[in-house]
Amino acid sequence: MRTSNDYLSTLDDGRRIVVDGEPVGNVVTHPAFTPIARTVGELFDLAADPANGMQVPDPVTGQPVNRLFLPPCSAEDLNNWRRSAQVWADHTHGWVGRSPDHVGAFVAAFSAHPEVFASARGLSDNVTRFHRRIVQNDLYVSYAIIPPQVSRGTTAHAWEGEFIQVGVKEEREDGIVVRGAQMLATGGAVADEILVSCIKPLQADDADFAISFTVPVAAEGLTLYCRRPYAPAATSEFDYPLTSRYDESDALLVFDDVFIPWENVFVYKDAVGLRKQFFETGAHALGNWQAQIRFATKLRFLAGLARKVAAVNGVDTFPGVVEKLGELASLVSVVESGVLAAEFTATADAQGLFPPGAAALYGAMGLQSEIHPRVIGILRDLVGGGVLQVPSSAAELVNPGTAKDMERYVSSPGVPSVDRVKLFKLAWDAIGSEFAGRHQQYELFYAGAPFVVKGYAYRNFDYAGPVQVIDKFLASYGVPIADPQPKEAGREEA
């Protein structure tokens, strides 16, 4: 079990992370990545503490390992898996979308279904070995599984120019050479390795791009181009309490003839195999269950923030406000209920994996792109202009020339100025800062475009049952039999 110190010491490995046109050097000491690296390190510390119940004996070595990196194989395993994921989600309050348990869950499910990766090259053994490496070394793996957004109407083979999407440039006896790009490696800058694949359906002509492999972040020829980091602009933890802790990096991966040994390749020139790895192993269900655990935790945080704001503003008993808070409670409960129902309806598959129930999982997930904006909208209504009247920074609260004005004009009954400003600074960082804007976009497309996510819900819902009920009900009555002696118009029956 790694500690924070163990994890952070591995990140200064020569990885090429570019921000503002320049390599950043050591990500641990760079202001764009220090906060998120520290937060991820804290997650490892939580897992390494036996008191948190996240450890379980490795079934191979007997040594303590992170439960979240092992596939759940019983109802008890699944329950304990959720509780462990909740420990990490609680620590980040749901604001870190790609904590190590996300891709860890995918690979754990891969390992339970090595037959899906079977090929003449023995790729199933590669998946098994990779999983063992994650478990035994307590690795943080991110992933990049979406092609660059060059054209959403066509796939890679139809794009102008060679190898825009990452693909196989050369096949060697000892591995492959890949060239091109892939997105969106959230957390990739501070991960140990990155799983590179493609969840977008590909065609037969896309064989060169139908690959799945893992690569160390420090691999020669690999560059991560990160979006604008928000953490360096956070003037203080007081002014930006979320940005200053949870600003994950999102990165475009560019492969300039990167060598990938065969032992790190899982799917090779197989468009059908790409889909199977996600949907025939239970990986998509287990990984997105972790995501819903995280999402529910974030919604509870936002609901608590809304309730606190209403109380500080003295409006928490107003009927209209109670209605909004009640709607928030309903929205949060829908997601939480989906998480628990997915656990309750879980059953073992043919290989002994115990994935969460798909209908409940995807039913809740299908509403994510609607629930999150609505929760943010309610919070916006409740804070009103209060988030716009806060001082520019914490300096106004301590500067002798300004502190008295803050104490007199920026306060609430029974709530000192510092406490009110602190609360509304947090609210702004949740709804209005650049960090908040990124999260609104992130949750909208967390599992793909809304039509894709609702497609998962449609395909995993048992429509046959309800349709059978309708058919049976329709068969229970028919067209009324006509009266053989119709009454004459205007004539009343005696």
N, C-alpha and C positions, 0 to 999 in steps of 0.2 A: 504494500500500500504506500503510494507516494504521499509525501507531505507537500505543502506549498513551496518550501525551499527546494525540494527535489525537482518539482515541476519547473519553477522559475529558472533554475540553474541550467536547464536543457535548452532554453530558448535563444541563448546567444550562440548560435551555431552557423552563422554566415548566411542565413536566409535572406533572400532579396525581396524586401517589402518597400514599395515605392509610394511616397506621398509628396505632393507638390513637385513632382518631377525628379525627386532625389531619393536614393536608398536611405532608409532610416537608421541603419546600423542595428544596435541591440534594442529589440522591441521592449525589453523589460524596463529600460531607462528612458524610452521615448515618451513624451507626454501624451501622444495619441493612443498609446497601447498600455502604458503603465497601469491605469485604473482597471481595465478589463482583465489584464494578466493577473493582477492582485486578486480580483474577485474570483477568477477561476482557481487560483491557488487556494483560496479559502474553501472552495468546494472540495478540493482534495483533502484539506485538513479535516473537514467534517466527515468525509468517508473514512479517513484513517483513524478516527476516534471510535472505538468500539461502543461507546455509550449511545451513539446515534443509530445503531442497529442496521447499518448499511453493509456490514461485512458478512460473508458467508464462506465456509471452507471450500476451497477450489476442489471440484470433484476429481481432478487429476492429481494435484500435488498435496492437497489437504491444507495448504497455506491459506490465510485469510485474503480474500479478494473482494472487489466491489461487486455487490449483488447485481447492480444495474448493467454489468457487462456480461451477465450470464442469461441464457434463455430460460424463462419461467416454464416449468414442466408440470405444474399442478395448480389447483386453485389457491393453495396456500402460498406457493411461489409467487403467483400473480399478485396476491394481496400484499405480500412483503415487498414485492418489486414496486408497487404503487407507493407504499409508505416510504420507501427509500427515495424514490423520485420526488416525493413531496418534501423531503428534507432539503434537497437542493433547490427546489422551486421556492420554498419558503425563504431561503437565504437570499435569493435574488428578487423575491416578490413577483416572480414571473416576467421580469424585464430582460432576462438573458435567454434569447430564443434558441441558441445553439450551444447549450451547455453540453459537457461530454457525454451525458446519458442519451442524447438524441441519436447521433449516429452510432453510438455504442449499442443502442437497442436494435438498429437495423442489422448490424454485423452479428449480434447475438442470434437473431432470427435466421440470418444466413447460415450460421453454423449448425442450426438444427435441421437444415435442409440442404446438405451438400449435394444431394442427387440432382438438384436443379442446375448446378454448375458443372455437371459431368460432361466431359468432352474427351476427345482423343488425346488432348494435351494434359489431362489430369488436373483440370482447373479446380475441381471440387476440393482437392487436397490443399490448394492454395488458400481457399476461403477458410478452411479449418485451421491452417497454420496462422493465418492473419488474426483470426479470432483468439487463438491461444496467445499470440503476441500482445494483443490489447489487454487480455485478462492478466497475464503474468507481469506486464510492465506498466499497467495502470495508465494506458495512453489516452490522450485527448485527440480524437479524430473528428475533423470537420468533413463537409463534402461539398462538391460542386457538380450538380446534376442537371443544369439547365444550359442549353446552347446560348451563345451570344445573341442578342436580340437584333439580328441582321434582318431577318424576314420571318414573320410569324405565319406567313401563308405558304411557305415552302420549307423543305428540309435541306440539310447541309449539302447534298450532292448537287442541288440546283443553284447554289450560291456562286456568284462570280468570285474568282480567285481560289487558289488551292488552300485547303486546310484553314478555313475560318473557324469552324468548330474543330475541337481537338480530334485528331484522327491518327491512324497508323501511317507514318511516312515510310517506314522501313521495318521489315521483319528480319530478325537475326536468329541464329541458333540459340543464343542465350537470353533473348528478350526482344522487345520492340522499341522503336524510336517513334515518339509522338510529337506532333506539331499542331499548333492552333491554340484556341482559347476555350474556356468554359467559365460559367458563372453559376451561382453567386455564393462564393465561399465565405459565409458568415462565420466569424471567429477564426478564419483560416490563418490570419497573421500570428495568432498566439496558440495554434494547435501544434500537435506533434506531427501528424500526417493528415493527408486529405484523400478521401475516397472520391474518385473522379468517374462519373458515369453519365447516363442520360435518361431522364424519366419521360421526356417527350417522345411519343411514338415515332419511330423511324421506319423508312421503307427499305425494300430489298436493295435499292441502289445506294443506300447509305452504309453499306457494309464496313467501309473503312472507318466510320465514326461510331459503329455499334460496339463499343468497348467499355469495359469496366476495370479499373485498376486502382491501386493505392500508391501514393507517392509521398516521401518525406517533404516537408515544407522547404527544407534546405537543399533539395535536389538541384544539381547543376543544370542550368538552363531554364529553371522555373522562376517566373517573376509574378508577384502579386501586386496588382494595381488597386489600391484601396480608395473607396469613396472619401469625400471630405470628412475627416474626423471631427467630432464635436467636442470631445473631452478637452483639447487644448484651449478652447474658447470659454470653458467653464471657469468663471473668475474665482469661485470658491465652492466648497461643498454646500455652504449655506444657500448660495444663490442658485446653484444647479445640483440639487441633491441626487437626482437620477443620472444625469449626464456624466457627473463626476465619478460614477461607480460602474455604470452598466453600458457604456457606449461600445457595443460590439463593432468590430470592423466588418465591412462587406467588401469582397474583393473579386476582381476579374483575374482569373489565372491565365497566364500566357506561357505556353510551352514552346521553347526554342530548341527543337530537337533534343528532347529529354529522353534518356534511356530508362526503360522500365524492365527490370528482370522478369522472366516468365513467372517466377514464384509470386510476383505481385499483381498478376493479371487474373481476373475472375471471369470475365466474359470477353470473347474475342470474335469480332466480326459476325455478330449474331444479334440481329434486331429483335428476334423473338425472345432470345435469352435475356436481353435487357429488361423486358417487361416481366418475365418470369421471376427474375431475382427480387423484384419488389413485391409482386402480387401472388406468387406461388410459394413463398417462404414464410409468410406472416410478418415480413419486415415492415411493410407499409403500415400495417395495423398497429404493431407494437411501437414503432417509432412515432406514429401520430397520436397514439394514446399518451405517450410521454408529453407530446406537444399540447394535448388537451389538459393534462394535469397542470402544466405550466400556465396555460391560458386561463384556466379557472382561477388559479392563484393570483394572476394579474388582475382579473376582473374583481376579485374580492378586495384587492388593494384599492382599486379605483372606487369601488362602492364605499369602502371605509373612508376614503378621502372625501367623497361627496357628502356622506353623513356628517363628518366632522365640520366641513364648510357650512352646512346648513345650521348646525348647532351654534357655531361661532357667530354666524350672521343673525341668529335669533329667529330663524324662520322654520325651524324643524317641526313645528306643530301646525303650520299653515296647511290647509287641505291640499292645495295644489302642489306643495313641496312634498307632502307625505305621498301623494300619488306618484311623483317622480321617483322618490326613494323606493316605493313599492315596485315600480317597474324595474328599477335597478336590481332589486332583490330577485325578481322573477327571472331576469336575464342571466344573472349569475347562477341561479339555481338550475336553469336549463342545462348549462354546460357541466356543472358539478354532477347533476343527475346522469348526464350522458356518460361521464367518466365512470361512475359507480355502476350504472346499468351494463356498461361494456364488460366490467369485471364480473358482474353477477351472471351474465349470459355466456361467459367464455366456456369453451369446450376444447378438449385436446384434439389436435389434428393427427393425421396418420403417422407422423414421425415423433409424436409425443410432446410437441410444442403446445403451450397453452396460451394462444393469442387472445386478446380481448375480443368480445363480441362485436362483429363488424357493423351490424345494423345500428346499434346504439352509438358506437363510436362515430361513424360517418354521418349519422343523423344530426348529432350535435355539431360536428365539424362543418357540415354543410351550411350552417347558419353563422359561422365565425365572421365572415365578411360583412354580415349585417349586424350582428350583435355588438362587435367592437365599436363601429362608428356610432351606434345608438348610445352606448354607455358613455363614450366621449362627449356626445351631444348633450346628454343629460348633465354631465359634470360641467360643461360649458354654461349651460343655463343657470346652474346653481351658483357658480362663482361670479357670473356677470362681469361687471367692470372692476371687481375687486382685484383681479390679477393684473390689471393695467395701472392701478394706483400705487403698487408697491414701489419702494425706492429702488434706484438702479443697482445698488449693491448693499451688502451688509455694512459698508463703511458709514452710511448715513445713520445707522443705529448706534454707532460708537463714537463718531466724531462729535466733540462737545458743541460745535456750532450748529449741528443738525439734529442731534439726538432728542432735544426737547420738543422739536416740531413733530418728530416721529411719534414720540410718546403721547402727544396731545391729539394729533390728527389721524394717526394710523393705528387705531386700536378698536377693541369692542368691549362691551360691558363684561367685566370679569376676565378679560383676555388681554394681557400686556401687549404692547406694540411688537416686541420681538417675537412673541409666539404667533401673533396674527400674520406678520410678514413671513415668518418661517413657513406657515401653513400655505399661504397663497403663492409663495415661491415654489413650493412643491407642486401645487396645482398647475402652475404655469409650465413647469418642466414636464408635466404629464400630458398637457393638452396643446401647448403653444410654442415650445422651443423647437429648434431644429431636431433635437433628439425625439421630441414628441411627434413631429411630422414624419420622421422616418418610421416610427413605430406604427403610425396610422396606415401608412402604405404597406408596411411589412405584414400587419395582420390581415389586410385586405387580400393579399396574395400569398399568404403563408403556405398553403398547400396547393397553390395553382390558381388559375382564373376561376371565378365563381362557377362557371358552367362545368369546369372539370371537377371541382369539389362536390357539387350537387350531383354530378354523374356517379361519383363513388356512392353517395347516399342512395341514389336510384337503383344501382346494380346490387346493392347489399340489403335492400329492403325486401321482405317476403311479400311481394305483391300477389303471388299466387293464392295465398290464403284469403286476403280481403276480396279478391275477384271471385273466388269460389263462393264466399258468403253472399256477394251480390247476385251471382248466378242462381244460387239456391233461393234467395228471396224473390227474384224475378219469377222463378218457376212456381212460386207458391200462389200465384193468382194469374188470371187471364182476362181476356176481353169479356165483358158482361154479356150473357146470353140475351138475345132480343126477346121482348114480350111478344108471344104469338098473336095476341089480340090487342094491338095498340089502341089506346083511347083516342076518341075523336077530339079534335081541338075544341076547347070551351066546354066539353061535357064532363060533368063531375060524376065521380063514381058514387053510386047509391050507398 
